[in-house]
Amino acid sequence: MGSKHTMELDRRRFETAWKALGATHDNASAWLVARYAEPHRAYHNAEHISECLAWLDQLKAQAQRPAELEVALFFHDAIYNPLSPNNEAESAARFQAFAEAAAIPTETATRVAELIQSTASHAAESPDAALLNSIDLAILGAPPARYARYERDIRREYLAVEERAYRAGRSRVLRDFLSRLEIYRTPTLAARLEAQARTNLSRALSALQS
């Protein structure tokens, strides 16, 4: 994958998924492109969305509503302030505003907004939410070199946080994932990524505590 400096969101792909939801016109892609190109994003950028979409391409047959899942992926990190606890709720709200203006049916928009908000806690109450969250967390099971870059990029996003406080906070996040009975709620991804994710997380946690 390219870096955030060379990769831009796939507007054509977004437009196809957006219209599949019943949108009368594409009123959101330019805004999304600008959001994912924001300079403070070292990880939560267009590369992350591209990686998520690549996983969706492999797993789309498992989705109940593929277009809704795809649009949720495009929007799930649309608002991203590392120090805010409300990113997912704000991203979902912004999606709903665009959806209403594009005449997407309310029932459809509500489902997509719920998918977006599910990424706040990575809790899955539907098969599509499980798939979305498993895809969002696929980076945890990436090959070691890619995972190491991910950890470096996350630290860059939290440059405003002092080192000791960052290590404590990041350690809590990693321990939370390690304490889960299963990181991936989608069996295909669990089989492919669970073991590597636990290895990556354990190594990163040890490094933070050294």
N, C-alpha and C positions, 0 to 999 in steps of 0.2 A: 504494500500500500504506500501511497505517497504521503508527504508530510502535509501539515495544515497549511503550509505556504503554497503548495502546488495543487492541492485537491479542493474542488468546489463541489457543493451538493449537486446531485443529478436532478436537474430541474425537469427534464423530460420525463424521467421515471416518476417523479412526484406528481406531475400533471396527470399522467395516466391513472395513477392510483386515486388521486383526488376526484377526477371525473367519474371513476368507477363507484364512488360513494354517492353520486348524483349531483355533484357540484355543477352549477351552470357556467362557471368560468374559473380560471386559475387566478385567485386573488392573494395567494399565500406564498408561492415559491420564492419570489424576490425577497420577501421578508425573511424567510427561512435561510436563504443563502447568506444574507447579511448577518444573521444571528450566529450561524455556525462559523463564520469567519472572524468573529470578535477576537481581538489580540490576546485577551486573558485566557483563552481556551487552549490548553496544551494537549489535553486528551479529549474533552467533550466537544469535538469539532467534526468537520465533515468526514474525516477519516473514520471516526467511530461509527458514524451513520453508515458509511460505505461498508465497513466490516459487518455491521448488523444486517444490512441488506443482503450481503453475500451468504450469511447463514440462513436468512429467510429463503433465499433461492434454493438452498439445499433441503429445506424443511417445509416448504410451502404446502405440500400435500397434506401435512398434519394440521394446517390451519382451518378453522371452521369458516372464518370470514377473512380471506387473505388480504383484500384491499383495505379493510379496516385495520388489520394488524400492520400493514405496510405504512399507512398514514400515521398510525400511533408511533411507529419507529421514527419516522421523520420528525415528529413533534416532541418526542419524550424528553429531550434535553434542549428544547428551543429557548427556554429561559434558563440561564445558568449563571448564578452568582455563587461561588464556592462557599460563602459564609452565610447563605440564606437557607432556612429550612423549608422554604415554600416554592422551590423551583418547579416541582412537578405540578402542584396545584395551579401555579401561574401559567405554566405551559398548557395545561388542560383548558384553562379559562381563555387563553389567547386562541387556542384551536377552536373552541366553541364560538368565539366571536367571528373568526374567519368562516367557519362552517355555516353559521346563520346567514352571513352576508352572501354566501355562495349558494344558499337555498338547499343545503344538504338536509335530508329529513332528520327531524329532531331525535327520533329513536336511534338512528345510526350515529348521530353526533354524540349522544349520551354514552353509547357503548364505547366509542373511541376515546372519549374523555376519561372514562373509567379505566381503560387500558393504560392511558398515559399516567394517570394518578397511581396506578398499581406499582409503578417503578419507584415510588418513594420508599417503600418498605420491601420491595420485591416479594410481596405477598400475592399469591395467585389464587383467585376464587373461580376461575373458569379455564378451560383448556387453552384458549387464546392468550389469556393473561399469563399462564404458565409458560407458554411458548415465547411470548414477548420477553418475559423476565429472564428466562434461560438464555435467550439470544443476547440480551443486554449484559449478562454476566459471563458471556463466552470468553471474554478477555482474561478472566481469572484462570482459565484452563489453557491459555495460549502457550506455545513453546517458550522455554525459559528466557530467551533473549527478548522476545516480544513482551513478555510479562515484565521484565526488568525495565524496559522503556516505558511501559505503562506506569509503573511505580514512580519513575523519575518525572513523568509528565504530571501525575497527580501532585507531586511535591511542588512543581512549578506553579500549579494553579493555586496553591496555598502558600505562596511566598510571603504573604502578609502575616502568616502565623509563625511565631517564634519556634525554633527547632524543638525544644523540649516539649512544648505544648503540642506541636504537630506529631511528634513521635507517640505521645500518650493517646491522642485522638485517633491517629491512624491505627495504632495497635488495637484499640477497642473495636474499630471497624473489622479488622482482619480476624480478631478472636470471635466476633459475632458470626462471621461466615463459617469459620472452622467449627463452631459449636452446633451448627445446624445438622440435622440428621441427613439432609440432602441439600446441596447447593442448587442443583438442577432438578426442576420438577418435570422436565420433558425427558422420557427414557432414552431417546436417541442421544441427546446431549450429555445426559448423565453417564452413559456408557463410554462416550468419547472423551469427556472432559473432567469428570469428577475427580479421578485420581490425580491428574496433573494439577488441577486447581488446588487441591489440598497440599500438594508438594510445594507449589508456588507460594501459597499463603503462609505455610509454615516457615519457609526460608525467609520470606519478607518480614515476618513477625520476629524471627530471631535476629535479623539485621537491625530492626528498629530497637530492639532491647539490648543490643551489644554496646 
